[in-house]
Amino acid sequence: MANPLFYAKIILFGEYGMIEDSQGLVVPYSFYKGTLKFSEADSDSEFEINSNKHLQKYSDFLSDLNLSDDFRLDIESFKKDISNGLFFDSNIPQGYGVGSSGALVAAIFERYSVNKHNPENISKDNLKHLKAVFGEMESYFHGKSSGMDPLICYMNLPILIENKENLDRVALPEGEHGKGAVFLIDSGQIGETGPMIQIFFEKLKNEGFRKTLKDEFIRYNNACIDAFLKKDMNPFFRNLKKLSHWAYEHFRPMIPENIFNAWKRGLDTNAYYLKLCGSGGGGYILGFTKDYDKADKMLEGFQKEVIYRF
């Protein structure tokens, strides 16, 4: 039986803003991946046993979901496979904002959907329906889910979210081996999505915050996406600085404490700019720079991974 791999994802732009109808740009990240497998008969791996138990609980949740016929799951086969030692073999870190639950949801859908779908042939309209189905399936993990993470993991393509109603595949500019880079910084601590989203919704009750989110954050965010996709780097970095500064002022609770000073140093020196990767609170932080060697030296002590060069 083939075991397709499902990759992690990174929200380059749109964290939190997408809740309020901003654009979003989400890309697969093949450094981390997961796949459904069966344990060997004599395996006593704690990881495999725990994963199998989690799948058992999750299958009970999926049994109660009322999915449309087009996207129905064969829960009986899923439960039978779980009893035969099915587990999710994954190196995607949990609580790091890179889609650990999204990859699992995508893998289960791919294997157990009654009607088989070819990601390459899914229409733009069906993408929207599939995203909603994935949102229901992933709500088990986060309480509320947009379905975007599993969709990216399932499609394994960059997706541009135009607004709440429209999304489509998009091509990223060809990466080059230039001095510039997009990179991840490991904050060294796990972030929990639920509490961070709760903080955001509390902030939304404030009219002043809602106004600045709409007038500033969403404008800078959408301008960054537009310039990045066109590879128009001067307006890109100009808007990115504004976006990073806005987050530093308004998303303080979401920025891990050990990142504060590094975030401010980037803004003060223009050597690099940081932004949240997902909901924040821990996990990864995204960095962007025109000169990675310089940024790398300034961020000494942090573990970093380059994900895109330009």
Phi, psi and chi 1 to 4 in degrees:
 res  aa     phi    psi   chi1   chi2   chi3   chi4
   1 MET       -  129.7 -175.1 -174.7  -75.1      -
   2 ALA   -70.2  142.4      -      -      -      -
   3 ASN  -116.6   87.2  -71.2  -37.7      -      -
   4 PRO   -64.1  145.2   18.6  -26.6      -      -
   5 LEU   -90.1  143.1  -68.4  170.1      -      -
   6 PHE  -121.4  122.6  -69.3   88.5      -      -
   7 TYR   -88.0  160.6  -61.3  120.4      -      -
   8 ALA   -67.1  173.4      -      -      -      -
   9 LYS  -135.3  157.4   64.9   85.4 -166.5  126.2
  10 ILE  -131.3  127.6  -68.6  171.1      -      -
  11 ILE   -82.3  103.8  -62.6  176.5      -      -
  12 LEU   -69.3  -43.1  -76.8 -176.1      -      -
  13 PHE  -145.9  144.1  -65.8   98.6      -      -
  14 GLY   117.0   -2.3      -      -      -      -
  15 GLU   -55.8  133.8   75.2  -67.7  -19.9      -
  16 TYR    67.3  -44.8  -69.4  109.9      -      -
  17 GLY   -59.0  -34.5      -      -      -      -
  18 MET   -62.3  -27.2  -74.7 -170.7  -78.4      -
  19 ILE   -62.2  -32.1  -64.9  171.0      -      -
  20 GLU  -105.8   27.9  -69.2  -64.0  -63.0      -
  21 ASP    74.2   26.1 -134.4   15.2      -      -
  22 SER   -78.0  170.6   79.6      -      -      -
  23 GLN   -75.3  161.2  -69.6 -176.2  -12.6      -
  24 GLY  -141.8  150.1      -      -      -      -
  25 LEU  -131.0  115.9 -179.2   59.6      -      -
  26 VAL  -124.3  134.0 -167.6      -      -      -
  27 VAL  -128.5  148.7  -62.0      -      -      -
  28 PRO   -71.5  153.8    6.1    0.5      -      -
  29 TYR  -134.3  103.5 -178.3   42.1      -      -
  30 SER   -79.0   -3.1   60.2      -      -      -
  31 PHE   -63.4  -35.8 -174.6   78.6      -      -
  32 TYR  -111.9  143.1  -66.0  119.1      -      -
  33 LYS  -157.1  164.2   51.2 -171.1  111.9   27.3
  34 GLY  -147.4  157.3      -      -      -      -
  35 THR  -152.5  150.7 -172.9      -      -      -
  36 LEU   -79.5  134.0  -71.1  166.1      -      -
  37 LYS  -142.2  167.3  -79.9 -174.7  179.9  176.4
  38 PHE  -107.3  139.1  -72.4   94.5      -      -
  39 SER   -68.7  148.7  -65.2      -      -      -
  40 GLU   -66.2  151.5  -61.3  -68.0  -31.6      -
  41 ALA   -56.2  -36.6      -      -      -      -
  42 ASP   -99.1   13.4   56.4   -8.1      -      -
  43 SER   -71.3  135.7  171.7      -      -      -
  44 ASP  -121.5   27.6   59.4   -3.7      -      -
  45 SER   -64.3  123.6  159.6      -      -      -
  46 GLU   -62.6  -39.1 -161.7  174.4  -32.3      -
  47 PHE   -59.2  -47.0  174.6   84.9      -      -
  48 GLU   -66.5  -40.7  -67.0  175.9   18.0      -
  49 ILE   -63.6  -45.9  -68.2  165.4      -      -
  50 ASN   -64.9  -42.2  -73.8  -22.9      -      -
  51 SER   -61.3  -42.9  174.4      -      -      -
  52 ASN   -61.0  -41.5 -180.0  -95.9      -      -
  53 LYS   -63.7  -41.4  -78.2 -179.9 -175.9  168.4
  54 HIS   -63.9  -39.9  -73.8  141.0      -      -
  55 LEU   -63.4  -36.4  -71.0 -177.2      -      -
  56 GLN   -60.7  -47.7  177.8   60.5   60.3      -
  57 LYS   -64.2  -40.6  -74.1  179.4 -171.3  166.0
  58 TYR   -66.5  -36.3 -173.8   41.8      -      -
  59 SER   -64.0  -33.7   70.6      -      -      -
  60 ASP   -64.6  -40.7  -67.0  -22.6      -      -
  61 PHE   -63.6  -45.4  168.7   82.4      -      -
  62 LEU   -64.7  -30.7  -67.6  177.1      -      -
  63 SER   -58.8  -33.1  -60.7      -      -      -
  64 ASP   -88.3   -6.4  -64.8  -28.0      -      -
  65 LEU   -76.7  139.2  -81.1 -171.7      -      -
  66 ASN  -103.8   78.2 -170.2   19.0      -      -
  67 LEU   -84.2  149.6  -60.3  176.1      -      -
  68 SER   -65.3  158.0   66.2      -      -      -
  69 ASP   -55.4  -38.0  -76.1  -10.3      -      -
  70 ASP   -59.1  -31.0  -82.0   -4.0      -      -
  71 PHE  -120.0   21.2  -59.6  107.6      -      -
  72 ARG   -65.4  149.6 -152.5  157.3   38.9   85.4
  73 LEU  -108.2  147.0  -60.8  172.7      -      -
  74 ASP   -87.8   83.3 -176.8   -7.1      -      -
  75 ILE   -66.5  -33.8  -60.0  -64.4      -      -
  76 GLU   -59.7  -47.0 -154.3  174.1  -56.7      -
  77 SER   -64.1  -39.0  -66.0      -      -      -
  78 PHE   -60.4  -48.4 -176.2   34.2      -      -
  79 LYS   -64.9  -37.6  -75.8 -177.6  175.6  -77.6
  80 LYS   -63.5  -43.5 -175.3  179.9  173.4 -171.4
  81 ASP   -65.1  -36.9  -74.6  -12.1      -      -
  82 ILE   -61.8  -41.7  -68.9  167.0      -      -
  83 SER   -67.7  -18.3   67.6      -      -      -
  84 ASN   -98.1   14.7  -72.3  -33.7      -      -
  85 GLY    97.5   20.6      -      -      -      -
  86 LEU   -64.5  138.3 -172.1   75.2      -      -
  87 PHE  -147.5  166.7   71.7  101.1      -      -
  88 PHE  -104.4  109.1 -169.9   55.3      -      -
  89 ASP   -88.2  105.5 -172.4   16.1      -      -
  90 SER  -140.8  142.5  167.0      -      -      -
  91 ASN  -109.7   14.4   68.3  -11.8      -      -
  92 ILE   -75.0  119.4  -54.5  171.6      -      -
  93 PRO   -67.6  138.3   21.7  -28.2      -      -
  94 GLN   -84.5  144.1  -65.5 -177.0   -0.5      -
  95 GLY    75.0   20.1      -      -      -      -
  96 TYR  -113.1    3.9  -95.0   65.9      -      -
  97 GLY    74.6   21.6      -      -      -      -
  98 VAL  -117.2   16.0  -72.0      -      -      -
  99 GLY    88.4   40.4      -      -      -      -
 100 SER   -63.6  -43.7   53.7      -      -      -
 101 SER   -73.3  -31.5   58.9      -      -      -
 102 GLY   -61.1  -41.9      -      -      -      -
 103 ALA   -66.3  -38.9      -      -      -      -
 104 LEU   -64.3  -47.5  171.3   59.4      -      -
 105 VAL   -58.4  -44.7  167.9      -      -      -
 106 ALA   -62.5  -42.3      -      -      -      -
 107 ALA   -64.3  -42.5      -      -      -      -
 108 ILE   -66.8  -43.2  -70.7  168.8      -      -
 109 PHE   -62.3  -44.3 -178.6   82.4      -      -
 110 GLU   -60.5  -40.5 -167.2  -83.5  -24.3      -
 111 ARG   -83.2  -35.1 -178.0  173.7  -75.8 -165.7
 112 TYR  -112.3    3.3  -62.5  102.5      -      -
 113 SER   -67.8  133.8   56.0      -      -      -
 114 VAL   -65.6  -46.0  174.5      -      -      -
 115 ASN   -94.1  118.4  -62.4  -41.8      -      -
 116 LYS   -76.1  136.1  -65.4  -54.9  172.1 -170.3
 117 HIS  -117.4  142.0  -56.7  -93.2      -      -
 118 ASN  -101.9  113.0 -177.8  -15.5      -      -
 119 PRO   -51.1  -33.1  -27.4   34.8      -      -
 120 GLU   -69.0  -24.2  -69.4  175.5   19.4      -
 121 ASN  -105.3    5.2  -62.0  -27.7      -      -
 122 ILE   -72.6  127.1  -67.4  174.7      -      -
 123 SER   -71.3  163.0   67.8      -      -      -
 124 LYS   -58.7  -38.3 -174.6  174.3  176.4  178.9
 125 ASP   -67.6  -41.6 -158.9   40.5      -      -
 126 ASN   -69.5  -27.1 -101.0  -10.3      -      -
 127 LEU   -56.9  -41.1  -88.1 -176.8      -      -
 128 LYS   -64.6  -43.6 -165.4  165.4   66.9  176.0
 129 HIS   -66.1  -41.2  -66.3  -48.4      -      -
 130 LEU   -64.3  -39.9 -172.3   54.3      -      -
 131 LYS   -59.2  -41.8  177.2  173.0  169.8  -77.0
 132 ALA   -65.4  -41.7      -      -      -      -
 133 VAL   -61.5  -46.3  167.0      -      -      -
 134 PHE   -62.4  -34.5  -77.0  150.6      -      -
 135 GLY   -61.1  -42.9      -      -      -      -
 136 GLU   -64.1  -43.9  -71.8 -174.0   62.6      -
 137 MET   -65.9  -37.0  -71.0  176.2   68.2      -
 138 GLU   -84.8  -12.4 -159.3 -172.7   27.1      -
 139 SER   -60.4  -21.1   64.8      -      -      -
 140 TYR   -57.0  -34.8  172.6   81.1      -      -
 141 PHE   -90.3  -32.0  -58.5   97.3      -      -
 142 HIS  -121.0   -0.5  -61.5  -46.2      -      -
 143 GLY    83.7  -45.4      -      -      -      -
 144 LYS  -145.7  135.2 -175.7  170.9  169.2   52.3
 145 SER  -140.3  140.8  164.6      -      -      -
 146 SER   -76.9  -18.8   68.8      -      -      -
 147 GLY    85.5    0.0      -      -      -      -
 148 MET   -68.1  -43.1 -175.9   49.0   63.5      -
 149 ASP   -58.4  -53.1  -74.2   11.0      -      -
 150 PRO   -61.5  -34.5  -19.0   28.0      -      -
 151 LEU   -62.8  -44.4 -175.2   67.9      -      -
 152 ILE   -63.5  -44.7  -63.3  -65.4      -      -
 153 CYS   -63.1  -37.9  -61.8      -      -      -
 154 TYR   -72.5  -45.8 -179.6   69.7      -      -
 155 MET   -74.7  -30.3  -61.2  -64.6  -66.2      -
 156 ASN    54.7   40.4 -164.4   28.5      -      -
 157 LEU  -141.8  152.1  -71.9  167.4      -      -
 158 PRO   -63.1  138.6  -18.9   30.8      -      -
 159 ILE  -123.2  132.6  -62.0  -79.5      -      -
 160 LEU  -100.8  119.9  172.1   65.9      -      -
 161 ILE   -90.8  113.5  -61.5   94.8      -      -
 162 GLU   -79.9  -39.5  -66.5  153.9   19.7      -
 163 ASN  -167.2 -171.2   50.1   48.0      -      -
 164 LYS   -61.7  -26.5  -78.3 -178.6 -178.8  173.1
 165 GLU   -95.5  -26.5  -67.2  -58.6  -46.5      -
 166 ASN  -124.6  134.6  -65.8  -60.6      -      -
 167 LEU  -148.9  157.6   61.6  150.8      -      -
 168 ASP  -158.7  161.4 -152.6   -4.6      -      -
 169 ARG   -66.2  153.1  -54.6  162.1 -177.9   85.0
 170 VAL  -146.8  152.5   70.1      -      -      -
 171 ALA  -100.5  130.5      -      -      -      -
 172 LEU   -78.2  151.5  -68.1 -173.1      -      -
 173 PRO   -59.0  146.0  -16.2   26.2      -      -
 174 GLU   -56.1  129.6  -79.7  -66.9  -44.2      -
 175 GLY   -71.3  146.3      -      -      -      -
 176 GLU  -124.8  169.6  -61.2  167.2    5.1      -
 177 HIS   -96.8   56.4  -69.8  -69.9      -      -
 178 GLY   -88.6 -171.7      -      -      -      -
 179 LYS   -77.6  -25.5  -69.8  173.7   73.3  173.2
 180 GLY   -78.7  158.9      -      -      -      -
 181 ALA  -158.7  151.5      -      -      -      -
 182 VAL  -105.5  132.4 -177.7      -      -      -
 183 PHE  -143.3  162.3   58.0   96.8      -      -
 184 LEU  -105.7  141.3  -64.9  172.9      -      -
 185 ILE  -114.4  129.1  -61.1  175.5      -      -
 186 ASP   -83.1  115.8 -172.4  -15.0      -      -
 187 SER   -72.9  -15.5   70.7      -      -      -
 188 GLY    82.9    4.1      -      -      -      -
 189 GLN  -138.6  154.1   57.2 -161.6   68.8      -
 190 ILE   -84.0  137.8  -70.7  171.5      -      -
 191 GLY  -104.4  144.0      -      -      -      -
 192 GLU  -107.2  123.1  -70.7 -173.6   52.6      -
 193 THR   -63.6  -47.5  -59.0      -      -      -
 194 GLY   -51.0  -57.2      -      -      -      -
 195 PRO   -61.3  -35.0  -22.8   32.0      -      -
 196 MET   -67.1  -41.4  -65.2  -63.6  109.2      -
 197 ILE   -66.8  -34.9  -72.5  177.0      -      -
 198 GLN   -62.4  -42.8 -167.1   56.9   44.4      -
 199 ILE   -60.0  -43.2  -69.9  168.5      -      -
 200 PHE   -61.8  -44.7  177.6   71.0      -      -
 201 PHE   -65.9  -33.2  -80.0  123.0      -      -
 202 GLU   -63.4  -43.1  -78.5  -59.7  -46.7      -
 203 LYS   -62.3  -36.0  -79.1  176.2  164.2  -72.3
 204 LEU   -64.3  -19.8  -85.0 -177.3      -      -
 205 LYS   -69.2  -17.2  -68.3  175.8 -176.6  174.5
 206 ASN   -88.3  121.6  179.7  -59.1      -      -
 207 GLU   -61.6  -37.6 -166.2  179.9  -29.8      -
 208 GLY   -63.6  -40.3      -      -      -      -
 209 PHE   -66.2  -43.9  177.7   78.5      -      -
 210 ARG   -59.1  -39.6  -80.1 -157.5  -45.5  -84.8
 211 LYS   -67.7  -45.5 -175.2  169.3  174.0   16.8
 212 THR   -69.5  -31.3 -177.8      -      -      -
 213 LEU   -62.0  -44.9 -176.8   83.1      -      -
 214 LYS   -73.7  -46.1 -172.0  176.0  178.9 -179.3
 215 ASP   -77.5  -28.5  -66.0  -10.8      -      -
 216 GLU  -116.2  -65.1  -63.3  176.5   32.8      -
 217 PHE   -53.8  -52.1  177.5   83.4      -      -
 218 ILE   -65.8  -36.3  -71.0  178.1      -      -
 219 ARG   -64.8  -46.2 -175.9  156.0   53.0   91.3
 220 TYR   -65.4  -42.2  -56.0  148.5      -      -
 221 ASN   -58.7  -50.4  175.5   80.0      -      -
 222 ASN   -66.7  -36.0  -67.4   -1.2      -      -
 223 ALA   -66.1  -37.3      -      -      -      -
 224 CYS   -62.6  -45.5  -79.3      -      -      -
 225 ILE   -61.7  -47.0  -67.5  172.9      -      -
 226 ASP   -58.9  -47.6 -175.8   58.2      -      -
 227 ALA   -69.7  -37.9      -      -      -      -
 228 PHE   -63.9  -45.3 -175.5   74.2      -      -
 229 LEU   -67.0  -27.9  -69.2  176.6      -      -
 230 LYS   -87.7   -4.7  -70.3  176.1 -179.7  169.2
 231 LYS    57.2   39.8 -145.4  167.9 -176.1 -179.2
 232 ASP  -100.1   85.4 -155.1  -12.6      -      -
 233 MET   -73.1  -25.9  -73.6  -52.7  174.9      -
 234 ASN   -67.6  -54.3  -74.7  -26.8      -      -
 235 PRO   -63.7  -28.9   12.6  -22.1      -      -
 236 PHE   -60.1  -53.5  172.6   68.8      -      -
 237 PHE   -69.8  -29.4  -85.3   99.3      -      -
 238 ARG   -63.6  -46.9 -164.2  164.5   59.0 -118.1
 239 ASN   -73.9  -31.5  -78.0  -73.3      -      -
 240 LEU   -63.6  -39.2 -177.1   61.0      -      -
 241 LYS   -62.1  -42.7  179.2  172.7 -174.7  176.9
 242 LYS   -64.0  -40.6  -68.8  173.6 -176.3  172.4
 243 LEU   -64.7  -44.1 -171.6   67.2      -      -
 244 SER   -64.5  -41.2  179.9      -      -      -
 245 HIS   -66.2  -41.7 -174.8  -92.7      -      -
 246 TRP   -60.3  -45.1 -170.1   95.3      -      -
 247 ALA   -63.7  -38.4      -      -      -      -
 248 TYR   -61.8  -36.2 -174.8   74.9      -      -
 249 GLU   -79.2  -38.7  -66.5  -68.5  -37.4      -
 250 HIS  -111.3  -15.9  -63.5  -79.2      -      -
 251 PHE  -112.3   29.9  -80.7  162.3      -      -
 252 ARG   -49.3  -45.9  -75.5  -72.0 -177.8  101.2
 253 PRO   -63.5  -22.0  -16.3   29.0      -      -
 254 MET   -88.5  -12.6  -70.4   80.0  159.7      -
 255 ILE   -91.3  120.0  -59.2  172.5      -      -
 256 PRO   -56.4  140.0  -23.0   32.5      -      -
 257 GLU   -55.6  -38.5  -80.7 -175.9   34.0      -
 258 ASN   -73.8   -2.8   63.3  -27.6      -      -
 259 ILE  -101.8  -18.2  -59.1  -73.2      -      -
 260 PHE   -45.9  -56.6  -87.4  143.2      -      -
 261 ASN   -65.1  -39.6  -68.3  -21.3      -      -
 262 ALA   -65.3  -37.6      -      -      -      -
 263 TRP   -61.1  -47.6 -165.0  -60.2      -      -
 264 LYS   -66.1  -39.0 -177.5   75.2  162.5   56.6
 265 ARG   -62.1  -38.3 -161.5  178.7  -45.0  126.8
 266 GLY   -62.3  -43.4      -      -      -      -
 267 LEU   -66.2  -38.8  -71.6  168.8      -      -
 268 ASP   -71.5  -34.1  -70.0  -15.5      -      -
 269 THR  -101.7  -14.6   61.4      -      -      -
 270 ASN    61.2   18.9  -62.8  -45.6      -      -
 271 ALA   -77.8  -28.0      -      -      -      -
 272 TYR  -164.1  163.1   58.0   85.3      -      -
 273 TYR  -131.1  141.3  -58.6  121.6      -      -
 274 LEU  -111.4  153.6  -57.6 -176.0      -      -
 275 LYS  -150.5  165.4   65.9  179.5  -67.9  -63.7
 276 LEU   -67.9  149.6  -63.5  177.9      -      -
 277 CYS  -116.3   95.1  178.9      -      -      -
 278 GLY    85.3 -146.3      -      -      -      -
 279 SER   -81.1  -14.2   56.9      -      -      -
 280 GLY    81.5 -160.8      -      -      -      -
 281 GLY    83.9  -11.3      -      -      -      -
 282 GLY   162.1 -157.8      -      -      -      -
 283 GLY    66.5 -142.5      -      -      -      -
 284 TYR   -91.6  151.7  -74.4  117.9      -      -
 285 ILE  -117.6  142.8  -63.3  -67.3      -      -
 286 LEU   -92.2  138.3  -93.4  166.7      -      -
 287 GLY  -122.5  147.5      -      -      -      -
 288 PHE  -134.1  134.6  -61.4   79.2      -      -
 289 THR  -150.4  151.8  179.5      -      -      -
 290 LYS   -85.1  -15.9  -68.3  179.5 -178.8  177.5
 291 ASP  -141.1   93.9 -175.6  -16.5      -      -
 292 TYR   -66.0  -36.4 -177.8   69.1      -      -
 293 ASP   -59.5  -41.9  -71.9  -16.6      -      -
 294 LYS   -66.6  -46.2 -178.1  178.6  179.0 -177.9
 295 ALA   -63.0  -39.4      -      -      -      -
 296 ASP   -59.3  -44.0 -172.8   31.5      -      -
 297 LYS   -65.3  -42.3  -72.9 -170.7 -178.8   76.8
 298 MET   -68.3  -25.1  -70.8  179.5   67.6      -
 299 LEU  -104.0   28.7  -69.2  162.4      -      -
 300 GLU   -57.9  139.8 -162.5  175.8   -3.5      -
 301 GLY   102.6  -22.6      -      -      -      -
 302 PHE   -95.5  143.1  -72.8  105.9      -      -
 303 GLN   -81.5  128.9 -163.9  175.9  -33.3      -
 304 LYS  -129.7  153.1  -62.1  170.7  -72.1  -66.4
 305 GLU  -136.6  122.8  -65.4  168.5   25.5      -
 306 VAL   -78.7  131.1  173.2      -      -      -
 307 ILE  -113.9  -13.2   59.2  172.6      -      -
 308 TYR  -161.3  135.5 -177.2   78.9      -      -
 309 ARG  -114.2  149.8  -63.2  -61.8  -60.0 -127.5
 310 PHE  -150.6      -   56.8   87.4      -      -
